[in-house]
Amino acid sequence: MQNRWFVAVVGADNAALLATESRTAMLAREYRPKDLGDGRIALSELALGASRELGEEEDGAITEDGEGLRIWVGDDGYELDVTDISA
């Protein structure tokens, strides 16, 4: 079975913040961002959907435009790349 994950390099402090302090970090595990270490964050498809519900002023908000998906922490946007992970 394949699972799509969305991964961004956001820096160690931002990865920790998104995984532990963002509004989506308080949801059930499958809806939370996951800190992968080395400043990387991963979101499952369910977590991506939950993050899309955040307001644009909230850490972890998702935007999508012609340049792709971005996750936001403060005023900084980080590109999310799609990765398939075998489960």
PASEBA-1860 file (N, C-alpha, C; in nm, 3 decimals):
! residues 87
1> MQNRWFVA> 0.084/-0.118/0.000/0.000/0.000/0.000/0.088/0.124/0.000 ~ 0.051/0.223/-0.081/0.126/0.348/-0.089/0.055/0.457/-0.009 ~ 0.130/0.538/0.060/0.079/0.654/0.131/0.153/0.776/0.080 ~ 0.077/0.878/0.043/0.140/1.003/0.001/0.164/1.089/0.123 ~ 0.286/1.138/0.134/0.325/1.232/0.239/0.374/1.359/0.174 ~ 0.355/1.468/0.242/0.397/1.599/0.194/0.505/1.648/0.290 ~ 0.626/1.669/0.237/0.743/1.697/0.320/0.799/1.835/0.285 ~ 0.836/1.909/0.390/0.898/2.040/0.371/1.016/2.053/0.467
9> VVGADNAA> 1.118/2.125/0.423/1.230/2.161/0.508/1.197/2.299/0.566 ~ 1.169/2.302/0.696/1.124/2.425/0.762/1.218/2.473/0.872 ~ 1.322/2.396/0.900/1.412/2.429/1.011/1.368/2.357/1.138 ~ 1.464/2.326/1.223/1.436/2.246/1.342/1.335/2.311/1.436 ~ 1.348/2.440/1.461/1.255/2.508/1.552/1.114/2.509/1.497 ~ 1.099/2.537/1.367/0.966/2.539/1.306/0.905/2.399/1.300 ~ 0.986/2.298/1.274/0.934/2.160/1.270/0.880/2.122/1.408 ~ 0.955/2.155/1.511/0.909/2.125/1.648/0.781/2.201/1.680
17> LLATESRT> 0.775/2.328/1.642/0.655/2.409/1.666/0.533/2.349/1.596 ~ 0.547/2.315/1.469/0.434/2.260/1.394/0.389/2.126/1.451 ~ 0.483/2.044/1.495/0.449/1.910/1.546/0.394/1.911/1.688 ~ 0.421/2.018/1.764/0.380/2.015/1.905/0.291/2.131/1.949 ~ 0.296/2.245/1.879/0.226/2.363/1.928/0.122/2.421/1.832 ~ 0.120/2.377/1.707/0.020/2.430/1.614/-0.118/2.374/1.651 ~ -0.221/2.436/1.597/-0.356/2.389/1.629/-0.377/2.245/1.582 ~ -0.319/2.207/1.469/-0.336/2.070/1.421/-0.257/1.969/1.504
25> AMLAREYR> -0.157/2.015/1.579/-0.079/1.924/1.664/-0.164/1.868/1.778 ~ -0.279/1.930/1.805/-0.367/1.885/1.913/-0.469/1.782/1.866 ~ -0.471/1.754/1.736/-0.568/1.660/1.680/-0.520/1.515/1.695 ~ -0.603/1.421/1.653/-0.564/1.280/1.653/-0.436/1.263/1.569 ~ -0.359/1.160/1.600/-0.227/1.141/1.540/-0.227/1.149/1.388 ~ -0.326/1.090/1.323/-0.327/1.087/1.176/-0.348/1.225/1.113 ~ -0.389/1.324/1.194/-0.412/1.459/1.144/-0.301/1.557/1.183 ~ -0.200/1.509/1.253/-0.092/1.595/1.302/0.026/1.599/1.206
33> PKDLGDGR> 0.094/1.714/1.199/0.224/1.718/1.130/0.324/1.632/1.208 ~ 0.418/1.572/1.137/0.518/1.486/1.201/0.657/1.547/1.181 ~ 0.728/1.566/1.292/0.866/1.616/1.287/0.956/1.499/1.250 ~ 1.020/1.508/1.133/1.107/1.401/1.085/1.251/1.416/1.132 ~ 1.283/1.525/1.200/1.421/1.554/1.236/1.490/1.629/1.123 ~ 1.607/1.678/1.147/1.684/1.752/1.047/1.606/1.869/0.988 ~ 1.513/1.927/1.065/1.440/2.043/1.018/1.330/2.013/0.918 ~ 1.291/1.886/0.907/1.188/1.847/0.810/1.057/1.814/0.881
41> IALSELAL> 0.947/1.847/0.815/0.814/1.817/0.864/0.742/1.736/0.756 ~ 0.658/1.642/0.798/0.580/1.562/0.703/0.433/1.567/0.742 ~ 0.348/1.573/0.641/0.205/1.569/0.661/0.146/1.458/0.576 ~ 0.065/1.373/0.637/-0.009/1.274/0.561/-0.117/1.347/0.483 ~ -0.189/1.276/0.398/-0.299/1.340/0.325/-0.405/1.392/0.422 ~ -0.431/1.317/0.529/-0.528/1.363/0.630/-0.478/1.487/0.702 ~ -0.350/1.489/0.737/-0.292/1.606/0.805/-0.292/1.727/0.712 ~ -0.266/1.705/0.585/-0.270/1.815/0.489/-0.411/1.874/0.484
49> GASRELGE> -0.512/1.788/0.480/-0.650/1.835/0.480/-0.683/1.916/0.604 ~ -0.638/1.870/0.719/-0.663/1.943/0.843/-0.592/2.079/0.841 ~ -0.471/2.083/0.790/-0.395/2.208/0.784/-0.457/2.307/0.687 ~ -0.525/2.258/0.584/-0.593/2.347/0.489/-0.707/2.423/0.556 ~ -0.757/2.371/0.669/-0.866/2.436/0.741/-0.819/2.553/0.828 ~ -0.688/2.565/0.848/-0.636/2.673/0.931/-0.649/2.807/0.860 ~ -0.665/2.912/0.937/-0.666/3.047/0.881/-0.526/3.086/0.836 ~ -0.518/3.175/0.740/-0.388/3.211/0.683/-0.292/3.273/0.785
57> EEDGAITE> -0.343/3.322/0.896/-0.257/3.381/0.999/-0.203/3.278/1.097 ~ -0.249/3.153/1.087/-0.207/3.049/1.181/-0.085/2.973/1.130 ~ 0.006/2.939/1.223/0.120/2.855/1.186/0.069/2.721/1.139 ~ 0.123/2.675/1.026/0.083/2.548/0.968/-0.021/2.561/0.859 ~ -0.063/2.684/0.829/-0.160/2.705/0.721/-0.099/2.661/0.588 ~ -0.184/2.613/0.499/-0.141/2.564/0.368/-0.196/2.657/0.260 ~ -0.113/2.690/0.163/-0.159/2.761/0.044/-0.116/2.681/-0.078 ~ -0.190/2.701/-0.186/-0.157/2.634/-0.312/-0.176/2.735/-0.424
65> DGEGLRIW> -0.074/2.746/-0.508/-0.082/2.835/-0.623/-0.007/2.771/-0.739 ~ 0.020/2.846/-0.841/0.089/2.794/-0.958/0.227/2.739/-0.929 ~ 0.285/2.777/-0.817/0.418/2.730/-0.780/0.414/2.609/-0.688 ~ 0.295/2.564/-0.649/0.284/2.444/-0.567/0.225/2.470/-0.430 ~ 0.240/2.370/-0.344/0.191/2.375/-0.206/0.296/2.437/-0.116 ~ 0.250/2.518/-0.021/0.341/2.575/0.080/0.275/2.564/0.216 ~ 0.361/2.541/0.317/0.317/2.546/0.456/0.382/2.670/0.516 ~ 0.305/2.741/0.600/0.349/2.870/0.652/0.376/2.865/0.801
73> VGDDGYEL> 0.484/2.931/0.840/0.517/2.955/0.980/0.550/3.103/0.988 ~ 0.465/3.179/1.056/0.481/3.324/1.056/0.467/3.376/0.914 ~ 0.563/3.457/0.871/0.560/3.514/0.736/0.638/3.432/0.634 ~ 0.688/3.315/0.675/0.771/3.233/0.587/0.693/3.112/0.534 ~ 0.697/3.095/0.402/0.634/2.981/0.338/0.739/2.881/0.293 ~ 0.709/2.753/0.311/0.803/2.646/0.277/0.735/2.549/0.181 ~ 0.804/2.516/0.073/0.748/2.429/-0.029/0.732/2.286/0.022 ~ 0.616/2.229/-0.004/0.588/2.090/0.030/0.608/2.003/-0.093
81> DVTDISA> 0.688/1.900/-0.081/0.710/1.804/-0.189/0.636/1.676/-0.158 ~ 0.579/1.614/-0.258/0.505/1.488/-0.241/0.603/1.371/-0.244 ~ 0.588/1.281/-0.147/0.671/1.161/-0.137/0.580/1.042/-0.114 ~ 0.602/0.933/-0.185/0.527/0.809/-0.161/0.606/0.723/-0.065 ~ 0.538/0.674/0.038/0.601/0.590/0.139/0.525/0.458/0.141 ~ 0.594/0.346/0.130/0.530/0.216/0.140/0.494/0.188/0.283 ~ 0.374/0.137/0.303/0.330/0.105/0.440/0.307/-0.044/0.453
END
